[in-house]
Amino acid sequence: MENKKYTQSISGRDNMIDKKSPPEMEQSKSSKIFFIIFGLLIIGSVFVTYYRTVIAKNYLIEAQTDCDPYAQKCFVWECDPASDVDGEKCTGDPEKDIWYYNLVERNASRIPLCDPADENCKALVCGDNEPDCQYIFCDDQTKVAQEVECSDPVEYTKENPPEEESSSDEATCEEGDTECEANSAADSSAEEDQCAPDDTECQNAADQTDATSPDTSQANTAPTDASPAK
């Protein structure tokens, strides 16, 4: 009887031990849950990034565009005399060896699909009160990031005075249009004959020329023949 009781107590204790989960199994379950949650976070992050960049295009693009050194402080890019790489080496043409530019930041979703070199393309032009769009000009902070120098509109204007535009635009005559060419020549000669307001010598010479020139109005008038009445 005692042996049976002892056997039953041992078997009951073994059943209690079997019902409890070993520590290794609990750790494996928790690690599986961790990796599942971590994988879902990675997949969600990739999907959000793809939607933001490819579908919605909700990100900023920074690009370089032409800048007017007469009116703005521009970044000044200069060619490298020691370089042989196309786009960096000097060509001898000042317009190609020095480039004045500024930066444009614009939301990619608002940029039209067109060639920025086309005059009608407004890809790098900010609209009125357009959000997420700004022009960045050269200053003490931005020039460090671009690793270039800034231009000064006042100094640039002194060193490169703008060409004076003619008061009247010269008309382009078609080949063989003698009337147009004659009118253009007459207009040019008339402009050359005009005296400056403070040029008294020129004005006096013009007055003398007008006084000595014959009055052709009478010479061009044909005489009228009075035929005798019959």
Summary of the structure (lengths in Angstrom):
residues: 230
radius of gyration: 44.2
end to end distance: 186.1
largest distance: 186.1
contacts: 428
relative contact order: 0.08
helix: 45%
strand: 13%
